[in-house]
Amino acid sequence: MNIHTYIYSVFLSCIFLFSLSVSESVAQRISKKQRKAQEKEILASRLFVEGQKYMMLEDFDRAYFYFDKARSYNPDEAAVYFKMAEILTRANQLEKALDLANQAVEMDGSNKYYKLMIAEIYSKQKKPKEAAEVLRSLMGDDSENQHYILELASLYLASQEFDKALEALDQAEEYYGVVEQLTAQKQRIYLRKNDLASAVEEGKKLIEAHPGNASYVLALVEVLFNNNRVEQAMNEVRLSLANYPDQPELFMAMYTLHKEKKELSPANDYLRRAFSHPDLDVDMKVRVFSEIMQELKTEARNNLLSELADFLKELHPKQPQVNGALGDYEQLRGNKKEALNYYRSSLAASSENEAVFQAAINLMFEQQVDFGEIESVTAIAVEEFPKRPDFWFFDGTAKLALKKYHEAKASLEKSLELNQPTNRQLEMMALGQLGDVYHALEQKEKAFEAYEKVLEINPNNEHILNNYAYFLSLEKKDLEKAKKMSEKLVTRFPKNATYLDTHAWVLFQLGLYEDARKYMERALENQSEPSGVMYEHFGDILYKLGETSEALAYWQKAAGLDETSKFLSEKIKHKRYYE
């Protein structure tokens, strides 16, 4: 219920209550027929008040019941018809509502709220022309109703009666003065009528009414630009700058207009002036800076970017969006370490930019940043953007590296759940990492199932071929299958020490010790700093070949290094192989 309708409803209730008290005081002095009629009127008043009560409680069904009852006792009361029409309008029973509202107007044509109800019903029926006629007649009746002129203009627009809409908007301008919303609406109408000159005049009128306001100049520039009047747009900007020279938004407008005319030197001069101004919107600077980064790489572009970057650093060093853009800039230049520092600064100030998270996490993995720091970033990323499956994958990967296996499992499974079935590459990587997690949690069958799914997507996945083959060799299970997988790797990558080590160990488990020795020697040759497990494996192979002293020497080399087996100390102590 709008405020006018509510006030009027309360007013009606007060009138009826007053009538009730007066009627009771004179009841004894009137005839029986008159008394009976007045009793009906009193009962109708009581029912109306009861309906009003339920109306205020928003129990519209019960309110309608009481209003209808009131009508049956006093069918000549316009307010009852109005209230019933209001309830039916709410219920979208528009034909019945219109009939009741018309009856209310017939009984009391001076009440503007009854007429407004009819206009509202026509609007809901998508009959803007009829609604406009009601409003026009209402405004003609009373000069105090001129504030409905905007609604009238909207109705004329909806019925595409543009000349009448312009007439109404002109009246509104007389009533409210020159305001942006009216001018913009008039401009749109003129443009639809292909009357650019009138649209421009409207824009100029707004500029004259608000001198020094750049937004109105920009609005007119947009109209001119969109209608291929670039030079005219430039003249409007020059005129404004001549009177009010400190308007950085207009510097940006001149940059755009000169660029449209392929006049790059003056365009860039205006751009430098805009970027050097501390009051120009930071988001606008960042957007333009990012757009220039996408342009064709030239020496002129690079020099311009360098200058603009200096302005950003000097004027907005703590703005997260600026640091994000500077990170992109440094990455474009190949300065990945510096880029990551800017991304870190951006994320420290704000966690709202998905692109910065994406860029920062990628660089962290690429630069082999400590996994603890990576996890601190991925944990925020999944909290802020919980529907990004790649962020969950990165989080799971970091947690796997930190040996937080249960948490890694949850994150990787969440990544797969969110990803289905959009990104096959991400699915493959998440399944691969999840297989490693399952294996670490001693859920080996689930690990192997995950690896099989990856190989269905990509039979040549290096990470899976290596890990699957190695884990099968540790289980002494499906060794021929493991041999085929590791053999595929060493054929493709004959100098990869990790793959050579895996293949050697598979051959060892198959009892092919001479072949195992050959591949293990190649692994050690291609590894600048062999791991403890590589030295231990070679010692195991040599032991099986009967070269006990040589085996002991390699076991001793392995001692103190990483990834050795729990039997290494026993092997050294007893000079024999244990498994």
C-alpha positions as CSV (number, residue, x, y, z in Angstrom):
1,M,0.0,0.0,0.0
2,N,1.5,3.4,-0.9
3,I,1.6,6.2,1.7
4,H,-1.1,8.2,0.1
5,T,-3.5,5.3,0.1
6,Y,-2.6,4.4,3.7
7,I,-3.3,8.0,4.9
8,Y,-6.5,8.2,3.1
9,S,-7.6,4.8,4.6
10,V,-6.9,6.0,8.1
11,F,-8.8,9.2,7.3
12,L,-11.8,7.2,6.1
13,S,-11.8,5.1,9.3
14,C,-11.8,8.3,11.5
15,I,-14.8,9.7,9.5
16,F,-16.8,6.5,9.9
17,L,-16.1,6.3,13.7
18,F,-17.2,10.0,14.1
19,S,-20.3,9.2,12.1
20,L,-21.0,6.3,14.4
21,S,-20.9,8.4,17.5
22,V,-23.1,11.2,16.1
23,S,-25.6,8.7,14.7
24,E,-26.1,7.1,18.1
25,S,-26.7,10.4,19.8
26,V,-29.6,11.3,17.6
27,A,-31.1,7.9,17.1
28,Q,-33.9,8.5,19.5
29,R,-35.2,11.5,17.5
30,I,-35.7,9.9,14.1
31,S,-38.3,7.7,12.5
32,K,-38.3,3.9,12.5
33,K,-37.4,3.8,8.8
34,Q,-34.6,6.3,9.3
35,R,-33.5,4.4,12.4
36,K,-33.3,1.1,10.4
37,A,-31.3,2.8,7.7
38,Q,-29.0,4.3,10.2
39,E,-28.5,1.0,11.9
40,K,-27.4,-0.5,8.6
41,E,-25.0,2.4,8.1
42,I,-23.6,1.9,11.6
43,L,-23.1,-1.8,11.0
44,A,-21.5,-1.0,7.7
45,S,-19.1,1.4,9.4
46,R,-18.2,-1.2,12.0
47,L,-17.6,-3.8,9.3
48,F,-15.5,-1.3,7.3
49,V,-13.3,-0.6,10.4
50,E,-12.9,-4.4,10.9
51,G,-11.9,-4.7,7.3
52,Q,-9.3,-1.9,7.8
53,K,-7.9,-3.8,10.8
54,Y,-7.3,-7.0,8.8
55,M,-6.0,-4.9,5.9
56,M,-3.3,-3.5,8.2
57,L,-2.6,-7.0,9.4
58,E,-2.2,-8.1,5.8
59,D,-4.9,-10.7,6.2
60,F,-6.4,-9.7,2.8
61,D,-8.9,-12.6,2.5
62,R,-10.6,-11.7,5.8
63,A,-10.4,-7.9,5.0
64,Y,-12.2,-8.5,1.7
65,F,-14.9,-10.5,3.5
66,Y,-15.6,-7.6,5.9
67,F,-15.5,-4.9,3.2
68,D,-17.9,-7.0,1.1
69,K,-20.2,-7.3,4.1
70,A,-20.0,-3.6,4.6
71,R,-21.0,-3.0,0.9
72,S,-24.1,-5.2,1.4
73,Y,-25.3,-2.9,4.2
74,N,-24.2,0.3,2.6
75,P,-23.9,-0.1,-1.2
76,D,-23.4,3.6,-1.8
77,E,-20.2,4.1,0.1
78,A,-17.3,4.6,-2.4
79,A,-14.5,3.9,0.0
80,V,-15.7,0.2,0.3
81,Y,-15.4,-0.3,-3.4
82,F,-12.0,1.3,-3.4
83,K,-10.7,-1.0,-0.7
84,M,-12.1,-4.1,-2.4
85,A,-10.5,-2.9,-5.7
86,E,-7.2,-2.5,-3.8
87,I,-7.3,-6.1,-2.5
88,L,-8.2,-7.5,-5.9
89,T,-5.4,-5.6,-7.5
90,R,-2.9,-7.1,-5.1
91,A,-4.4,-10.5,-6.0
92,N,-4.0,-9.7,-9.7
93,Q,-7.7,-10.0,-10.3
94,L,-7.5,-6.9,-12.4
95,E,-10.8,-7.0,-14.3
96,K,-12.9,-7.3,-11.1
97,A,-10.7,-4.7,-9.5
98,L,-11.2,-2.2,-12.4
99,D,-14.9,-2.6,-12.2
100,L,-14.9,-1.8,-8.5
101,A,-12.5,1.1,-8.9
102,N,-14.7,2.6,-11.6
103,Q,-17.8,2.3,-9.3
104,A,-15.8,4.2,-6.6
105,V,-15.1,7.0,-9.1
106,E,-18.7,7.2,-10.2
107,M,-19.8,7.6,-6.6
108,D,-17.0,10.1,-5.7
109,G,-15.3,11.6,-8.8
110,S,-13.4,14.1,-6.7
111,N,-11.2,11.6,-4.9
112,K,-7.8,11.4,-6.7
113,Y,-6.9,8.1,-5.0
114,Y,-9.7,6.3,-6.7
115,K,-8.5,7.6,-10.1
116,L,-4.9,6.6,-9.2
117,M,-6.1,3.1,-8.5
118,I,-7.7,2.9,-12.0
119,A,-4.4,4.1,-13.5
120,E,-2.5,1.5,-11.5
121,I,-4.8,-1.3,-12.7
122,Y,-4.4,-0.2,-16.3
123,S,-0.6,-0.2,-15.9
124,K,-0.7,-3.8,-14.5
125,Q,-2.9,-4.8,-17.5
126,K,-0.2,-3.4,-19.8
127,K,-2.5,-0.7,-21.0
128,P,-0.2,2.4,-20.7
129,K,-2.3,4.6,-23.0
130,E,-5.4,4.1,-20.9
131,A,-3.4,4.7,-17.7
132,A,-2.0,7.9,-19.2
133,E,-5.4,9.2,-20.0
134,V,-6.5,8.8,-16.4
135,L,-3.4,10.6,-15.1
136,R,-3.7,13.4,-17.6
137,S,-7.3,14.0,-16.6
138,L,-6.3,13.9,-12.9
139,M,-3.6,16.5,-13.5
140,G,-6.0,18.7,-15.5
141,D,-8.4,18.8,-12.6
142,D,-5.9,20.1,-10.0
143,S,-2.6,22.0,-10.2
144,E,-1.5,20.2,-7.1
145,N,-1.3,16.9,-9.0
146,Q,1.4,18.0,-11.3
147,H,4.0,15.9,-9.4
148,Y,2.5,12.9,-11.3
149,I,4.0,14.2,-14.5
150,L,6.9,11.8,-14.4
151,E,4.6,8.8,-14.2
152,L,2.6,10.2,-17.1
153,A,5.8,10.6,-19.2
154,S,6.7,6.9,-18.4
155,L,3.3,5.8,-19.5
156,Y,3.6,7.7,-22.8
157,L,7.0,6.1,-23.4
158,A,5.6,2.7,-22.7
159,S,2.8,3.3,-25.3
160,Q,5.5,4.7,-27.6
161,E,3.7,8.1,-27.9
162,F,7.0,9.9,-28.0
163,D,5.7,13.4,-28.8
164,K,3.4,13.3,-25.8
165,A,6.2,11.9,-23.7
166,L,8.4,14.8,-24.7
167,E,5.6,17.2,-23.9
168,A,5.2,15.6,-20.5
169,L,9.0,15.7,-19.8
170,D,9.1,19.4,-20.7
171,Q,6.3,19.9,-18.2
172,A,8.3,17.9,-15.6
173,E,11.4,20.1,-16.3
174,E,9.3,23.2,-15.6
175,Y,8.2,21.6,-12.4
176,Y,11.5,20.0,-11.2
177,G,14.1,22.1,-13.1
178,V,16.8,20.8,-15.4
179,V,17.9,17.4,-13.9
180,E,20.0,14.6,-15.3
181,Q,17.3,11.9,-15.4
182,L,14.8,14.0,-17.4
183,T,17.5,15.2,-19.8
184,A,18.7,11.6,-20.4
185,Q,15.2,10.4,-21.1
186,K,14.6,13.3,-23.5
187,Q,17.8,12.5,-25.3
188,R,16.9,8.9,-25.7
189,I,13.6,9.9,-27.2
190,Y,15.2,12.4,-29.6
191,L,17.8,9.8,-30.7
192,R,15.0,7.3,-31.3
193,K,13.4,10.0,-33.5
194,N,16.8,10.4,-35.3
195,D,16.9,14.0,-34.0
196,L,20.5,14.2,-32.9
197,A,20.5,18.0,-32.9
198,S,17.8,18.2,-30.2
199,A,19.5,15.4,-28.2
200,V,22.7,17.5,-28.2
201,E,20.9,20.6,-27.2
202,E,19.4,18.8,-24.2
203,G,22.9,17.7,-23.2
204,K,24.2,21.3,-23.5
205,K,21.3,22.6,-21.4
206,L,22.3,20.2,-18.6
207,I,26.0,21.3,-18.9
208,E,24.9,25.0,-18.6
209,A,22.7,24.2,-15.6
210,H,25.7,22.5,-13.8
211,P,28.9,24.2,-15.0
212,G,32.1,22.4,-14.1
213,N,30.4,19.0,-13.7
214,A,32.5,16.6,-15.9
215,S,29.9,13.9,-15.8
216,Y,27.4,15.9,-17.8
217,V,30.1,16.8,-20.4
218,L,31.0,13.1,-20.6
219,A,27.3,12.2,-21.1
220,L,27.1,14.5,-24.1
221,V,30.5,13.3,-25.4
222,E,29.1,9.7,-25.3
223,V,26.1,10.8,-27.4
224,L,28.3,12.5,-29.9
225,F,30.8,9.7,-30.0
226,N,28.2,7.0,-30.6
227,N,26.9,9.1,-33.5
228,N,30.3,9.5,-35.2
229,R,30.6,13.1,-34.2
230,V,34.1,12.8,-32.8
231,E,35.3,16.3,-33.6
232,Q,32.2,17.9,-32.2
233,A,32.7,15.8,-29.0
234,M,36.3,17.1,-28.8
235,N,35.1,20.7,-29.1
236,E,32.7,20.2,-26.2
237,V,35.6,18.8,-24.0
238,R,37.9,21.6,-25.0
239,L,35.2,24.2,-24.2
240,S,34.8,22.7,-20.7
241,L,38.5,22.4,-20.1
242,A,39.0,26.1,-21.1
243,N,36.7,27.2,-18.3
244,Y,37.5,24.4,-15.8
245,P,41.0,23.0,-16.6
246,D,41.3,20.6,-13.6
247,Q,39.0,17.8,-14.8
248,P,41.0,14.5,-15.1
249,E,37.9,12.6,-16.4
250,L,37.9,14.9,-19.4
251,F,41.6,14.2,-20.0
252,M,40.6,10.6,-20.3
253,A,37.8,11.6,-22.7
254,M,40.3,13.4,-24.9
255,Y,42.6,10.4,-24.8
256,T,39.8,8.2,-26.1
257,L,38.8,10.7,-28.8
258,H,42.3,11.3,-30.1
259,K,42.9,7.6,-30.1
260,E,39.7,7.1,-32.1
261,K,41.2,9.5,-34.7
262,K,44.5,7.6,-34.7
263,E,46.3,10.6,-33.2
264,L,48.4,8.7,-30.8
265,S,50.8,11.4,-29.7
266,P,48.2,13.9,-28.3
267,A,46.2,10.9,-27.1
268,N,49.1,9.7,-24.9
269,D,49.8,13.3,-23.7
270,Y,46.2,13.5,-22.3
271,L,46.6,10.0,-20.9
272,R,49.8,11.0,-19.0
273,R,47.9,14.1,-17.6
274,A,45.1,11.9,-16.5
275,F,47.3,9.3,-14.8
276,S,49.4,12.0,-13.1
277,H,46.2,13.4,-11.4
278,P,45.6,11.9,-8.0
279,D,41.9,12.4,-8.1
280,L,41.1,10.3,-11.2
281,D,39.3,7.2,-10.4
282,V,41.8,4.4,-9.6
283,D,39.6,1.7,-11.2
284,M,39.6,3.7,-14.4
285,K,43.4,4.0,-14.4
286,V,43.8,0.3,-13.8
287,R,41.3,-0.6,-16.6
288,V,43.1,1.6,-19.1
289,F,46.5,0.4,-18.0
290,S,45.4,-3.3,-18.4
291,E,43.9,-2.5,-21.8
292,I,47.2,-1.0,-23.0
293,M,49.0,-4.2,-21.8
294,Q,46.9,-6.1,-24.3
295,E,47.9,-4.0,-27.3
296,L,50.5,-5.0,-29.8
297,K,54.0,-5.0,-28.3
298,T,56.0,-2.0,-29.5
299,E,58.7,0.2,-28.1
300,A,56.3,3.1,-27.8
301,R,53.8,1.0,-25.9
302,N,56.5,-0.3,-23.6
303,N,57.7,3.2,-22.8
304,L,54.1,4.4,-22.2
305,L,53.4,1.5,-19.9
306,S,56.6,2.3,-17.9
307,E,55.5,5.9,-17.4
308,L,52.0,5.0,-16.4
309,A,53.3,2.3,-14.0
310,D,55.5,5.0,-12.3
311,F,52.4,7.2,-11.8
312,L,50.5,4.2,-10.3
313,K,53.4,3.4,-7.9
314,E,53.8,7.0,-6.8
315,L,50.1,7.9,-6.4
316,H,48.4,4.7,-5.4
317,P,51.0,2.4,-3.8
318,K,48.6,0.7,-1.4
319,Q,45.6,0.2,-3.6
320,P,45.0,-3.6,-4.1
321,Q,43.8,-3.2,-7.7
322,V,46.8,-1.2,-8.6
323,N,49.2,-3.8,-7.1
324,G,47.3,-6.5,-9.0
325,A,47.8,-4.6,-12.3
326,L,51.5,-3.9,-11.6
327,G,51.9,-7.6,-10.9
328,D,50.5,-8.3,-14.4
329,Y,52.8,-5.7,-15.8
330,E,55.9,-7.2,-14.2
331,Q,54.9,-10.7,-15.3
332,L,54.4,-9.3,-18.9
333,R,58.0,-8.1,-18.6
334,G,59.2,-11.5,-17.4
335,N,60.0,-10.2,-13.9
336,K,58.1,-13.0,-12.2
337,K,59.7,-12.6,-8.7
338,E,58.7,-8.9,-8.7
339,A,55.2,-9.8,-10.1
340,L,54.7,-12.2,-7.2
341,N,55.6,-9.5,-4.7
342,Y,53.0,-7.2,-6.2
343,Y,50.4,-9.9,-6.1
344,R,51.3,-10.6,-2.4
345,S,50.7,-6.9,-1.6
346,S,47.4,-6.9,-3.4
347,L,46.2,-9.9,-1.6
348,A,47.4,-8.5,1.8
349,A,45.1,-5.5,1.2
350,S,42.1,-7.3,-0.3
351,S,41.0,-10.8,-1.0
352,E,38.3,-9.9,-3.5
353,N,40.2,-10.3,-6.8
354,E,40.0,-13.8,-8.3
355,A,42.4,-13.0,-11.1
356,V,45.1,-12.0,-8.5
357,F,44.6,-15.2,-6.6
358,Q,45.0,-17.2,-9.8
359,A,48.1,-15.4,-10.9
360,A,49.7,-15.5,-7.5
361,I,49.1,-19.2,-6.9
362,N,50.4,-20.1,-10.4
363,L,53.6,-18.1,-9.8
364,M,54.1,-19.6,-6.3
365,F,54.0,-23.1,-7.7
366,E,56.2,-22.2,-10.7
367,Q,58.8,-20.5,-8.4
368,Q,58.6,-23.4,-5.9
369,V,57.6,-21.1,-3.0
370,D,57.4,-22.8,0.4
371,F,54.2,-24.9,0.4
372,G,53.3,-23.5,3.8
373,E,53.0,-20.0,2.2
374,I,51.1,-21.4,-0.8
375,E,48.6,-23.1,1.5
376,S,48.0,-19.9,3.4
377,V,47.0,-18.3,0.1
378,T,44.9,-21.2,-1.3
379,A,43.1,-21.5,2.0
380,I,41.8,-17.9,1.6
381,A,41.1,-18.4,-2.1
382,V,38.7,-21.4,-1.4
383,E,37.1,-19.5,1.4
384,E,36.5,-16.4,-0.8
385,F,35.7,-18.3,-4.0
386,P,34.3,-21.6,-2.9
387,K,32.9,-22.5,-6.3
388,R,36.3,-22.4,-8.1
389,P,37.4,-26.0,-8.6
390,D,40.9,-25.0,-9.6
391,F,41.4,-23.2,-6.3
392,W,40.4,-26.4,-4.4
393,F,42.9,-28.3,-6.6
394,F,45.7,-25.9,-5.7
395,D,44.8,-26.1,-2.0
396,G,44.7,-29.9,-2.1
397,T,48.1,-30.0,-3.9
398,A,49.7,-27.7,-1.3
399,K,48.3,-29.8,1.5
400,L,49.5,-33.0,-0.1
401,A,53.0,-31.6,-0.2
402,L,52.7,-30.7,3.5
403,K,51.6,-34.3,4.2
404,K,48.2,-33.1,5.4
405,Y,46.7,-36.0,3.7
406,H,43.1,-36.0,5.1
407,E,42.7,-32.3,4.4
408,A,44.3,-32.7,0.9
409,K,41.8,-35.5,0.2
410,A,38.8,-33.3,1.2
411,S,40.1,-30.4,-1.0
412,L,40.8,-32.6,-4.1
413,E,37.5,-34.4,-3.8
414,K,35.8,-31.0,-3.6
415,S,37.6,-29.9,-6.7
416,L,36.4,-32.9,-8.6
417,E,32.8,-32.4,-7.4
418,L,32.7,-28.8,-8.5
419,N,34.5,-29.4,-11.8
420,Q,32.2,-32.0,-13.3
421,P,32.3,-32.2,-16.2
422,T,33.7,-29.0,-17.5
423,N,37.5,-29.1,-17.5
424,R,39.1,-32.5,-18.4
425,Q,42.6,-31.3,-17.8
426,L,41.8,-30.2,-14.2
427,E,39.9,-33.5,-13.6
428,M,43.0,-35.4,-14.7
429,M,45.3,-33.5,-12.5
430,A,43.0,-33.7,-9.5
431,L,42.6,-37.4,-9.9
432,G,46.3,-37.9,-10.1
433,Q,47.0,-36.0,-6.9
434,L,44.1,-37.7,-5.2
435,G,45.6,-41.1,-6.2
436,D,48.8,-40.0,-4.4
437,V,46.8,-39.0,-1.3
438,Y,44.9,-42.3,-1.2
439,H,48.2,-44.1,-1.4
440,A,49.7,-42.1,1.4
441,L,46.5,-42.9,3.5
442,E,47.1,-46.7,2.7
443,Q,44.0,-46.7,0.5
444,K,45.9,-48.4,-2.2
445,E,43.0,-49.8,-4.3
446,K,41.4,-46.4,-4.4
447,A,44.7,-44.9,-5.4
448,F,45.0,-47.4,-8.3
449,E,41.4,-46.7,-9.4
450,A,42.2,-43.0,-9.5
451,Y,45.3,-43.6,-11.6
452,E,43.3,-45.8,-14.0
453,K,40.8,-43.0,-14.5
454,V,43.6,-40.6,-15.3
455,L,45.1,-43.0,-17.9
456,E,41.7,-43.3,-19.5
457,I,41.8,-39.5,-20.1
458,N,45.5,-39.5,-21.1
459,P,47.4,-42.8,-21.5
460,N,50.7,-40.9,-21.6
461,N,50.4,-38.9,-18.4
462,E,54.0,-39.0,-17.1
463,H,53.2,-38.4,-13.4
464,I,50.7,-41.2,-13.3
465,L,52.8,-43.7,-15.3
466,N,55.7,-43.1,-13.0
467,N,53.9,-43.2,-9.7
468,Y,51.5,-46.1,-10.7
469,A,54.4,-48.2,-11.9
470,Y,56.5,-47.5,-8.8
471,F,53.7,-48.2,-6.3
472,L,52.8,-51.4,-8.1
473,S,56.5,-52.5,-7.8
474,L,56.4,-51.8,-4.1
475,E,53.3,-54.0,-3.8
476,K,54.9,-56.6,-6.2
477,K,51.6,-56.5,-8.0
478,D,50.9,-56.4,-11.8
479,L,54.6,-56.1,-12.4
480,E,54.3,-56.7,-16.2
481,K,51.8,-53.8,-16.3
482,A,54.2,-51.7,-14.2
483,K,57.1,-52.6,-16.6
484,K,55.1,-51.5,-19.7
485,M,54.3,-48.1,-18.0
486,S,57.9,-47.4,-16.8
487,E,59.3,-48.6,-20.1
488,K,57.1,-46.1,-22.0
489,L,58.6,-43.4,-19.9
490,V,62.3,-44.2,-20.3
491,T,61.7,-44.6,-24.0
492,R,60.3,-41.1,-24.2
493,F,62.6,-39.6,-21.6
494,P,65.9,-41.5,-21.7
495,K,67.7,-39.0,-19.4
496,N,65.1,-38.5,-16.8
497,A,66.7,-39.9,-13.6
498,T,63.4,-40.3,-11.7
499,Y,61.8,-42.4,-14.5
500,L,65.1,-44.4,-14.9
501,D,65.0,-45.2,-11.2
502,T,61.4,-46.3,-11.3
503,H,62.0,-48.6,-14.3
504,A,65.1,-50.1,-12.6
505,W,63.1,-50.9,-9.5
506,V,60.3,-52.5,-11.5
507,L,63.0,-54.7,-13.3
508,F,64.5,-55.5,-9.9
509,Q,61.1,-56.7,-8.6
510,L,60.8,-58.9,-11.7
511,G,64.2,-60.4,-11.0
512,L,65.9,-58.8,-14.0
513,Y,68.9,-57.6,-12.0
514,E,71.3,-57.0,-14.9
515,D,68.8,-54.9,-16.7
516,A,67.9,-53.1,-13.5
517,R,71.6,-52.3,-13.0
518,K,71.9,-50.8,-16.4
519,Y,69.0,-48.4,-15.9
520,M,70.1,-47.6,-12.4
521,E,73.5,-46.6,-13.5
522,R,71.9,-44.3,-16.1
523,A,69.7,-42.8,-13.4
524,L,72.7,-42.0,-11.3
525,E,74.6,-40.6,-14.2
526,N,71.8,-38.2,-15.0
527,Q,71.1,-37.0,-11.5
528,S,73.5,-34.3,-10.2
529,E,72.6,-35.0,-6.5
530,P,71.1,-38.5,-6.2
531,S,68.6,-39.1,-3.5
532,G,69.1,-41.6,-0.7
533,V,66.5,-44.0,-2.2
534,M,68.5,-44.1,-5.5
535,Y,71.7,-45.0,-3.8
536,E,69.8,-47.6,-1.7
537,H,68.2,-49.1,-4.8
538,F,71.5,-49.4,-6.5
539,G,72.9,-51.1,-3.5
540,D,70.0,-53.6,-3.5
541,I,70.6,-54.4,-7.1
542,L,74.3,-54.9,-6.6
543,Y,73.6,-57.2,-3.7
544,K,71.3,-59.4,-5.8
545,L,74.1,-59.6,-8.4
546,G,76.5,-60.8,-5.7
547,E,78.5,-57.7,-5.4
548,T,78.1,-57.4,-1.6
549,S,81.0,-55.0,-0.8
550,E,79.9,-52.6,-3.6
551,A,76.3,-52.9,-2.3
552,L,77.4,-51.9,1.2
553,A,79.2,-48.9,-0.2
554,Y,76.1,-47.6,-1.8
555,W,74.0,-48.3,1.2
556,Q,76.4,-46.3,3.3
557,K,76.1,-43.4,0.7
558,A,72.4,-43.5,1.2
559,A,72.6,-43.2,5.0
560,G,71.5,-39.8,6.2
561,L,69.9,-38.9,2.9
562,D,66.1,-38.6,2.3
563,E,63.5,-41.2,1.2
564,T,65.4,-44.3,2.3
565,S,63.6,-47.4,3.5
566,K,63.2,-48.4,7.2
567,F,65.6,-51.4,6.5
568,L,68.6,-49.3,5.5
569,S,70.3,-49.4,8.9
570,E,69.8,-53.2,9.1
571,K,71.3,-53.7,5.6
572,I,74.4,-51.8,6.6
573,K,74.7,-53.5,10.0
574,H,74.3,-57.0,8.7
575,K,75.6,-56.4,5.2
576,R,72.7,-58.1,3.6
577,Y,69.5,-57.2,1.8
578,Y,66.2,-56.9,3.8
579,E,62.7,-56.1,2.5
